[in-house]
């Protein structure tokens, strides 16, 4: 699949994934959960959806097979690193500027991490 097609598919799926992630984080932190924990919960929800959709659509195998254990293990490693970075950034913004600024900053944090995620997905995670 071409880089352009993969990139556009990754953006659409990433947008859906991000909306789920952001919505869960805002909802849980609004009802009182610490923002770092709410961020992790949101990222888990987004990750479950994103791994499956990107594996079946964006980085689908030529033979139609779904991503396997190797791809899942790679995804989990990347997700853990990205979640640590995201959570540290969101908690720092919340501590310095407040909850509403953290909610507003999450898209910017995730866009930066999304670029890294695309590169890792294309060249490492979904590689067979």
Secondary structure, 3 states (H helix, E strand, C coil): CCHHHHHHHHHHHHHHHHHHHHHHHHHHHHCCCCHHHHHHHHHHHHHHHHHHHHHHHHCCCCCCCCCCHHHHHHHHHHHHHHHHHHHHHHHHHHHHHCHHHHHHHHHHHHHHHHHHHHHHHHHHHCCC
